[in-house]
């Protein structure tokens, strides 16, 4: 069995890996590479709009805050 096959099998059912991969694929179309940075892979992430910020704020409000005791 090759090294590549062993590595891919290790991540195949890992829930954290699957979650990260799903999020990466979801934002892939929003990443815009700058032409001058084409060789370095630098760029920026285009916003999907105000609704994204509102959802993030609502999620933060609904999460229980850690107690400082």
N, C-alpha and C positions, 0 to 999 in steps of 0.2 A: 504494500500500500504506500502511495507516495505521501510526502510531507503535506502537500496542498490538500489532499483528501482528508488526512487526519485533522487538520486545522478546521476545515469547513464542517466536518462532522461534530467537532467540539462546540461550535456555535449554532448548529442547526436548530436545537430546541431550547436554547438559552433565552428566557423571557426578556432579560435586559437587552440583549443584542437585538432581538426581534423588535422591541419597542424603539430602540435607537434607530434601527434601519428604517422602520416605518416612518418615523419623524423626518429622517434625512430625505427619504423619497418624496415625502409630502411637500418639502420646501425646495426641492431641487429646481423646479421651474421658476422660483422667485429669485434665484441667485443670478446676478448679472455681473459678469467679469468685465473689468475695465480693459479697454484695448491696450493701454500702455503696460498693463500688468499681465498680459496674456501668458508670458513666459513664467511668471511666478505664481499664478493661480490666485492672485488677490482680486478682490472685487467687493461687492456689497449685496445685501439682501434687500430686495424691494418689499415694501410694506404691502399688506393686503388691505390696508385701510384702517379707519378708526375702530371698526368693529373688532379687530384683533386686539387692540389695546383695551377696549371695554371688556371683552371676554377675560383677558388676563387679570384685570382689576377685580372682576367679579369672583374669579377663582381664588385670588389671594384673600378676599374678604370672607369667603366661605370656608377656608381652611382654618382649623383651630390654631390659635397662637400658642407657642411654647411658653410655659410658665417659668418665671424667674425665681423659683424658690429654692 
